[in-house]
Amino acid sequence: MWSLLKNTAIYWNRDPWRLSAIIAYYAILSLPGLLVVIIGMLSYFWGGDNIEGQVYEEIHSTMGQATADSVASIFSMASMNQTSWVTAVIGIGALLFGATGVFYHLQISINSIWELRSDPKGGILRYLIDRTKSFGFVLVISFLLLISFVFSALLAALKGYITDVSHFV
């Protein structure tokens, strides 16, 4: 038993702290880009002002006014459309690269912790496949967020209905 606990402590202190710090740092730096990408995707289906307002309210209620104002300024700067198409394409590419980076580095960290080795012959193709999978994770998060907004809207409508009915009773 003592040997098991000792080995667990040694392995725990070896990789996870460093890798979790890398992921946390990367997540903090790419979170604004990830939010812009997710909001952009959700705006396509739901409507830009609804999504931005909902996200602003959620951030305001959980993190406070200053953080919500910072996120609102990020959205307003991202929605300014006074650039050329070349600048827009480069900006969108950089944004997607940063937004998918969190999931890409999470995959690398988990592979390192579990001592999995990827195929060294993969090269650029393996890298592109991994980034595409990471973009898929962004799409899944966008879909889940969209479903969450739909349920929130349904619950708000139900609350309004119950409030109206209770006033008559």
N, C-alpha and C positions, 0 to 999 in steps of 0.2 A: 504493500500500500504506500509506504514512504517513497519508494522509487517512482511509482506512478505520479504522486503529487509533485515530486521534485522535477520530473521530466515535463509535466504539464506547466509548471511555473517557468521552466527554462524556455520552452517553446512559446509560451504566452508572451514573454518579454522579448523574444527575438524579433518577430515580424509584425504582429498586429498593431502595435502602437505606432510604428513608423508608417505603415500602410494606411491606417485609419486617419492619421494626421494629413497624409497626402490627399486622401479622398475628401476630407473635410475642407481643406484649403482650396482644392479644386472646385468643390461644390459651391463654396462661398463666392469664389470669383466667377463661376459660370452661371450662378443662379439668375442674375438679371437677364442674361442671354437666353437661358432656358425658359424663363417666364415670358419673354417676348415671343419666342417660337411657339410656345403653347398657346398664348393669347392670340397670336396670329392664326393658328390652326383652328382654334375654337371660334374666333370671330367670323371665319368663313361660314360656319354652320349656324351660329347663334346670333351674331350681330355684335360689332365691336364695342359699342357703348355699354351694352348689357354686361358683357364679359369684364371689361375694364372696371365698371362700377362694382360688380360683384366681387372681383379680386380685391379692389380697394377696400371694400367694407370688411372682407374677411381679414385682410392684413391689419386694418385699423383696429378691429376687435381683438386680435391676438397679439400684435406687436406694437401697437401704439400709433399715434398721429404722425410722428416724425418719419417712421419707416414707411407708412402708407403714402406720405407725401413724396418720399424719395422714389418709391415704385411708380407713383403717378407721373413723376417727371421723366422717368425712364420710358414709360409708355408714350408720353407726349413727344419726346425726342425721337422715339422709334417710328412714330406715325407721321412725322414730317416727311413729305414726299417731294423735296426740292432738289433731288440729286439726279445724276444721269443714270442710265440703265447699267453702265459698267460699274459705277460705284455701288449701285443697289445689288448687283449680282455678287460683287466682292464682299459687301457687307453681310448679305444673307449667307454666303458660304462661310465666312468667319463666325457668324452667329451659330450656325448649325454645327460647325466644328467644335466650338466651345461648349455648346449645349449637350452634344453627344459625348463629350470628353469625360464627364462624370461617370457615365455608365461604362465607357471603355476602360477607364482606370479602375473602376470597381471590379470589372472582369479580370484585369491583370492582377489586382491584389488578391482576389479569391484564388486565382490560379497559383499565385505564389504561396499563399498560406497552405493550400492543399497539395503543394509541390507537383502541380501539373505542368507539363511542358508542351508548348504548342509546336506544330510542325515547322522546323526551321526552313523548309523549302517553300513555305507559304509566301513570304515576302510581301510585296505590295498588295497582291490579291487577298491575302489573309487579313491585312490591315484594313482594306476596303470592306471586306465582309464583316469584320468586327465593328467598324463604324456604321455600317448599314444596320446591323443588329441593334446598335446603340440608338440609332434614329428610330428604329421600331419601338424601342422602349419609350422614347419621347412621344411617339404616336399613341401608344397604349396609355400613358399617363394623361395625354390630352383627351382621349376617349373617356377615361374614368372621371376626369374633371368635368367633362361635358355631361356625363350621366349624373354626377353629383349636382351640377347646376340644375338639371331637369328635375331631379328629386326635390331640391331646395325650392324651386318654383312651384312644384306641385304641393309641397307642404305649406308654403306661404299662402297659396290659393285655398287650401283646405282650412288653414287657420282663419283666413278671412271669412270663409263660408261659415265656420263654426261660430265665430264671433258675431256675425250677422244673425244667425239663427238663435243664438243665446240671448240676444237683445229682444227678440220677439217673444221669448218664452217667459 
